[in-house]
Amino acid sequence: MKHGAEVIETLSIVGDIPAETPVLIAGPTASGKSALAAKIVARSGGVVVNADALQVYSCWRVLTARPSVEEEAALPHRLYGHVGRDQPYSVGHWLREVQTVLAEGMRPVIVGGTGLYFSALTDGLAEIPATPAAVRALADARMVTEGNAALLAELDSVTAARIDVMNPARVQRAWEVLQTTGRGLAAWQDETAPALMPLDSVVPIVLRPQVDWLNARIDMRFDQMMDLGALDEVRAELPFWQPTRASARAIGAPELVAHLRGEMSREAAVEAAKIATRQYAKRQRTWFRNRMKQWKALDPATF
């Protein structure tokens, strides 16, 4: 349980952020990041900038908990829902778009749960050659037929020790880099370009909720998503569904697709989606704990 002094500290941190200083807000899914970002922008100005790899896709709003149409209209928002379902999009694309947003001159409040985006932003990003379509297609096919472990086994040891090996997207990306360039992803990362927004130039906040609190929020939010039309959103996407696409990694989408195809009941699909969301949140918490030790940690239950 948080004490009163800690609650006051949390409110003070948010209230004392200078209006011109960029703010980064990271945290696991359903932890209240977007609400905090909106609160800061509403209070002292700026623009809310998305740092979530799935909220960029135009085909998802409800299922990825993207800000609503009304929320996006109420405050300046950037990099939400602007990428097509089959459009290539990487951390490099995102970082270049952030540069464009910064050129607009508004103070950015960058918020999301994709740790790799924040690492690229604050530590820099290696300029890795693009993956050819043939290599991507082979990787997609092997992920379907052989799974994550097969590609992981072929990575160089340095890269395998550095990436999130439980995240299929990260494993596939590392495998594609190795196949395309003949060099491991870690070797490319070691030749990283200067950071766009070093930590000492921003206010970096990472939300670290208690696990039980977060899991209850995850379950409640998914129920709300269903009430808001998540199933209809997935039904509209069904004619275009390709499970190997990056956009198909929206948490809950595979489970609801399975329900719509008659492969599981609605209740089973919802429960499976909640479990998948909790597992994803656990991976996020591990990333933030290991990679964001210099960030200011806040418990979202206190605000």
Secondary structure, DSSP 8 states (H G I E B T S, - for coil): ---HHHHHHHHHHHHTS-TTS-EEEE--TTSSHHHHHHHHHHHH--EEEE--SSTTBTT-STTTT---HHHHHHS-EESSS-B-TTS---HHHHHHHHHHHHHT-S-EEEEES-HHHHHHHHH---------HHHHHHHHHHHHHT-HHHHHTTS-HHHHHHS-TT-HHHHHHHHHHHHHHSS-HHHHHTT----SS-GGGSEEEEE---HHHHHHHHHHHHHHHHHHTHHHHHHHHGGG--TTSGGGGSTTHHHHHHHHTTSS-HHHHHHHHHHHHHHHHHHHHHHHHHH-TTSEEE-GGG-
